[in-house]
Amino acid sequence: MKIISNGVEYHIEIKGEGEPLLLLHGFTGNLKTWLPLVQILESKYRFIMVDLIGHGKTDSPEDYKRYSMEKAAKDLKNILETIDVKKTNVLGYSMGGRLALSFARSYPEYVERLILESASPGLRTEEERSIRQESDRKLAGRILEKGIADFIDYWESIPLFESQKNLPLQKKLEIRRQRLLNSETGLAGSLQGMGTGSQPSWWDQLQHIDFPVLLVTGELDQKFCNIADQMKNDIKNCEWIIIKGAGHAIHVEVVEKFGKIVSEFLQRYKGGEMNGN
């Protein structure tokens, strides 16, 4: 399905039956990264999968400012309006988690429950954001200069994805093929427009979140465990689960366990209230 939002053509797929669950993938990913999870849970939920701007089959505008977190969040609102979804659960991973949180703070009336996998509210200070923006600007330049294959080689080697080296060879090749389908323009624009340094910081907004929130991090991903540890203290109705033996991409590394956690959380807070307590 194609949906145009503010001049950008988005690629959307909808699968399953039941209450809606919007799925937002990470940087270099696309909606297909969610298919193993969908296969496990599609009898319970109506999955709305989106190729985010600059990724997959969605457009990759030249102007990186079109990729801003605020504009991407508004695109999600437009997509939900187009498919007549007035309220949804939202699950975001990494970059998609930052977008999920941005969407939830910008348009809370659309959110039933929020699940953040290996995600953050951004950087706290202007100095941190400035340093990160410069780093992302240089990395975007490298992508445009040296091409997608060179960047994916680099991206797969960073410590954040160390635990993925333990995946079966076929799975690793599948992830690499999917990453290589992205464009230089799209990834460079995404880095500069909706990178951690460019997005708003939501740290001082966490206390205003009223709906149930689940934070999921991998035991081997210490950076994001530390971030979740801080987030849980600021969010009123929040659970945090650490997955033993998993790294950053939990839904890839231990999909069945991740699916069980997601489903149990959504059932526990069905209707916005905790069941059984």
Sequence and secondary structure as in RCSB ss.txt:
>XXXX:A:sequence
MKIISNGVEYHIEIKGEGEPLLLLHGFTGNLKTWLPLVQILESKYRFIMVDLIGHGKTDSPEDYKRYSMEKAAKD
LKNILETIDVKKTNVLGYSMGGRLALSFARSYPEYVERLILESASPGLRTEEERSIRQESDRKLAGRILEKGIAD
FIDYWESIPLFESQKNLPLQKKLEIRRQRLLNSETGLAGSLQGMGTGSQPSWWDQLQHIDFPVLLVTGELDQKFC
NIADQMKNDIKNCEWIIIKGAGHAIHVEVVEKFGKIVSEFLQRYKGGEMNGN
>XXXX:A:secstr
 EEEETTEEEEEEEE SSEEEEEE  TT  GGGGHHHHHHHTTTEEEEEE  TTSTTS   S GGGG HHHHHHH
HHHHHHHTT SSEEEEEETHHHHHHHHHHHH GGGEEEEEEES     SSHHHHHHHHHHHHHHHHHHHHH HHH
HHHHHHHSGGGGGGGGS HHHHHHHHHHHHTS HHHHHHHHHHHSTTTS   GGGGGG  S EEEEEETT HHHH
HHHHHHHHH SSEEEEEETT  S HHHHSHHHHHHHHHHHHHHTGGGS TT 
